[in-house]
Amino acid sequence: MDVLVVGAGLAGLHTARLLARRGLDVLVIDRRRPPGPGTRTTGIRTTGIFVRRTLDDFDLPEHLLGPGIRDVLLYPPSRRSPVRLTSDRDEYRVADMPGVYRHARHAAQAAGAEVLLGVRYVGARAGVVTLEGAEPVAARFVVGADGARSHVARDLGLDVNRRFLVGAELVHPIAPGTSGPAFHCGLDPCLRLSELAAAVVAGYLRTGDEDVLRRYDGGALRARFRGRLLLRRAFAGVRSPVAAEAAVGLLRGRAGRALAARVLFGDGSFPDVRAGLADLAATR
């Protein structure tokens, strides 16, 4: 086998689809089980809200997406007087996630990838991956798309996440008499990086050149999110309701609103993978 993708989320399925299109032998596994009879879930799940650049870059079926969201409201702890930011274009859309997952899974399989649910990654050693729910497999390359607490990253000695943002998400029907939906939270894109990941994996398997792997590097990716990371670090230091009220108050001024809008809506807040893809194409 050429590539084992651990994690059948949207990023893992899209990476598998791109690799299979390149003629590679690809297997995707996920510990979550397939749905039972009469259920609407797919055994795999994540947030149901997509950011604009994901919508621009990927062919998500229109009938699975809700209306565009342009208004973002930032609330202080008191929930009074939120700061409203409005974009001149649709920034977010809520999706029917069971349908989106079915679409992504079928697209990966149509490209030639095999997808197995209910199979858990146990560990990897000397090119052999041990699985629970299936026989061990020998893979030339393992892609860890298994979430923030990636077991693949841990086992292979890669960078691991040590700080996490915790939140809750609720989707409500649009209230009667309102002009349109509003969003009360900010999200980061990640799905579009699967195109760069697939190009890096395929480039390495084709050439055997380990320098190709450095194109997908944590330091390089963090540099592309510099604005968001600085804003997160600033708000991470806010540890009391009084300080949080003051921090949101700073966003009410012209400079604060401009900064928040740039981080939430600006194209610079999203990673541009095209330069990396162009470099990889030149090495072929």
Order of alpha helices (4+ residues) and beta strands (2+ residues): beta-alpha-beta-beta-alpha-beta-beta-beta-alpha-beta-beta-beta-beta-beta-alpha-beta-alpha-alpha-alpha-alpha-alpha-alpha
